[in-house]
Amino acid sequence: MHEPAIPSLTGADPEVARLVQAEARRQFEKVRLIASENYVSTAVLEATGSVLTNKYSEGYAGRRYYEGQQVVDPVEELAVTRARTLFGVDHANVQPYSGSPANLAVYLAFLEPGDTVMGMALPAGGHLTHGWGVSATGKWFRSVQYGVRKETGVVDLDEVRDLARAERPKVIFCGGTAIPRTIDFPAFAEVAREVGAVLVADIAHIAGLVAGGAHPSPVGHAQVITTTTHKTLRGPRGAMILSDAEHAKAVDKAVFPGLQGGPHNHTTAAIAVALGEALDPGFGLYAHAVVQNAKALAAALVERGFELVSGGTDNHLVLVDLTSKGIGGKPAAKAMDRAGIEANYNTVPFDPRKPFDPSGVRLGTAAITTRGLTVEQMPQVAAWIDRAVAAVGDEGELDRIAAEVAELMAGYPMPGWA
Ligand code: DSN
């Protein structure tokens, strides 16, 4: 059953309540390997479902356009203070609705339409909002994109430097959505300094690892840091922009009134709760366990003949290139899902296939580590993936795997399920 219980919803709208219960059960029974997902605590769930959703608060604490902010102001101040403490930054804006709006606010703060931005190409592991062509950021700005080295699958810093020198971007993004290796923030900072660009580190995927000391921090290297709050950081769906003092005002002005209206106060409260949890020393153990699990999963997959982009991982993420297995990422991910192992199909660098039918699957260990799985279970998880990928079209075998997966997961409590 969903936890906290949902008796009012069940009474008022049994149809939605049934779907919420079904989703809770689905999350309980599966090995959830989508690299951008997690399980939030019941405290975060409660804050998200609180009456703070009823309040409008355009502006910032002490400078609002609506009255009645006696409670919301301290909530937002708490979130800001905790973000600043956790990441060691001068300034935090906790209002962006999600990662894409946070990145758009950066464009509004530091670029004019038509200005040059540099980011990692989406198929190489970047994000749509780092200037990819189909995104507004690629349409309304002059975007130049860097990638990874073909031989290593790792960011090509020579290309980054050469491109920056030639194109003189005003903003450089580092970070992305499918990068299995450590981001070299000092190297990016050196390039940005040389060409006079603002360096923006998008740490959406690794924010929890940075907070927990399991990935180097961009603080002191990137003037601006964007992040979602719901991936490895294990908070509600939302985002933050962190910055040094010099760039703070431009960031705030871009988020409100530049891009957004009223902040989602229930989300802000839940972000504060999640940041409080991340400030607990136990969170560092979690962050390191996430990385250990990813490394163990990567090793077990390699042992079974899977090819991994960059050969392995330094963080929470494993990018599997299925080319040598003779199967596309989409049928593989669909078979895995039927087998109770949830992942997303993903392009791999230099992918000859189309984005909607790419060569890879992307795996992440943030959620299963929250459930309590350890390195001991990773060979089993890899074995299930191997069996599922080999059993595309064999529904009987996929259902047998799903039953085994559900049996294992029944032994691991899930926040949000009782
Ligand atoms: N949703 C993010 C991810 O899965 O990495 C990208 O926007």
Residues whose N, C-alpha, C, O or C-beta is under 5 A from the ligand:
A	BS01	DSN	S36 T177
